[in-house]
């Protein structure tokens, strides 16, 4: 299916309106999975022409995505990845876990960006970062699209490595920890692994393992316990 290639339009706008010189594109993968981390990539591309075929990682075949990720890792000015573990997701909720992973990625860059283009409509980063949210930014913004591809390939590789170990029955090499018939069948028979999110609702449909489900503190109680303010799940 034909698609419009991403551009630097949003980045140029941020540079013109805010004086930002270094702009990072940020995207995540793994939000809806039952197992594995949520992974965020922050990529800085400057205003150079993007590699041919760059777009949202979900629109690419696995082979093309893998090849493009290797090219992008050499092409970008800088990139860094951050993860939030299943245990951190269970403890904090997805919104706060996304922020944790994104901050880890942004702080992993060699230079702190002046502004961030965040894929989607929800700003889960907040202060002190200067954020511009862009719906479908992984299709329209070059830096976000680059982050999308790198994050997807890195997380898929991590999940495939789990498949090669003790968790072959779960099909992580094919489903990357997301819902699938193979994954559900393995959960029903074997139960969750240490890589599964135990606060997720999939456990409600597994009577044999339902007792393992973790219930998070309310947002208010969690904020009081942590001394800060946590976001809500969405």
C-alpha positions, 0 to 999 in steps of 0.5 A: 500500500502506498504511503506518504514518506515522513518529513522534518516538518514538525522538527522544523516547526519546533526549531522555528517556534522554540529555538530548539537545536536538538530535537529527538523523536521518541516512540515505544513498542510493547505497550499492549504485550502480555510479556516482556518490557516496554521499550522506548527509543529516542532518535536524533536525526538532524535534517538529513534526508531519510533512508529510502522506505522509512515509515512506521515499523508496523507497515514494514515486513520483518525482513525489511524492518530488520535491514532498515534498523541496521541502516538507521543505527548507522544513519541517525545522529544519535539514538538510545533505548530505555526499557521498563521491566514487567515488574516495573509495569506491574508496580507503576502502571503503564503510563508511569512505566512509559515515562520511566523507559522514555527518560532512560532513553533520553538520558542515554543520548550523548546530548540532552535534546532541547525538544521531543517529538512524541508519537501519539496524543498522550504526553506521558513525559511531561515536565521538564521535557519540552514535548510536541505530541503528534498522532501517527508521528511514526508515519509522518516524522522522520525522527519518530519513524526511525525510533519506531523501527529501531525500538521494534527490532530491538524488542523483537530480538530480545523476545526471540532470545527468550524463545530460544531459551526455556520459554519456547512453548510461548512462541515469543519469536513469533508473537513478541509477547503479544496475545496469540493463540499459541501464547494463550495456550502456553499460559493456560498449561504452564502459567506465566513466566518471570517475563509476564506482566502479572497485573494484566487482565489476561490472568482473569481468563486463566482460573488456574493461575488467577491467584498470581494476579497483582493488584496495584495501589490506587494512583493516589496511594502510589503517589503518596508512597512514592512521594510523587505523582503517578499517571493513570493507565490507558 
